[in-house]
Amino acid sequence: MTQAPTGRPRLVATDLDGTLLRSDGSLSERTTTAIAEAERAGIDVVFVTARPPRWLHDLADAVGGHGVALCANGAFVLDVGRREVVESWPFDAAQLADVTTDLRAAVPGIAFAVECADGMRREEDFVDHYADEHEPGSVDGALAGKLLARAPHLPDEEFLQRVERAVQGRAELGFSGAVGLAELTPKDVTKASGLARWCAGRGIDQADVWACGDMPNDLPMLRWAGRSFAVANAHDSVLAEADERLGSNDDDAVADLLESLVTV
């Protein structure tokens, strides 16, 4: 078991895929129990994820007493039980149009989808396993919390570099580990901003927040939190910056941390 660090946080914020969830995407019974015990001990556990709202419905039973998750890298607050987005920070429509226009010029053949409070919209050429569940159409004018882009004809590294140059700081480019996918949220909308708003609304100091993650899109949250933890399977950049290292997601590392807190 992880040795309990000195003191206890008021809130533990955790990423889902690659961090709280096992590699097969499952939430272990041990982890579910650890979340419930932490909540009973007065420690909130909040999910902060790149997942869109529609991907959180199956985790409703695991959300603690607050009943929410911070989704799409901070763009949405989802009431998981009611399956309702209660707060959102979408792109301005004109800003989204400018960004997509510049990206089309910088990356010919690029295709877009957007994640909105009420689901996904995608262009016909935007194809992946999950997007195929949605009929194609225009992304113009959507209240998009997250812009997704693909260009399968380009190597991943070159594609993301072109996207970053074209965007020029007008949006946040987050990398959650999805292959061949550029994930963009509005400028200054990150896991850190979403978590900071959530905590400010409940009088929770930054120093009393611990955060766990595994990928570069978690770094803003990990940098903001009072104490940060990387799972052993994390991206090198996360391992280099986190204050402490846990075990792997497949070994229920976050559950291990939570269990250590309720025994002190």
Protein Blocks (a to p, Z undefined) as FASTA:
>chain_A
ZZddehjdfbdcddfehplpcfkopacfklmmmmmmmmmnopacddddfbdfklmmmmmm
mpcfkopaceehhpaccdfklopafbdcdddfklmmmmmmmmmmmmghiacddddfkbcc
ddfklccfklmmpccddfehiacfbdcdddfkbcfklmmmmmmmmnnopaccddehiahi
acdddehiafklmmmmmmmmnopafklpccddfbfklmmmmmmpmbdcddfkbcfklmmm
pmbdcddfklommmmmmmmmmmZZ
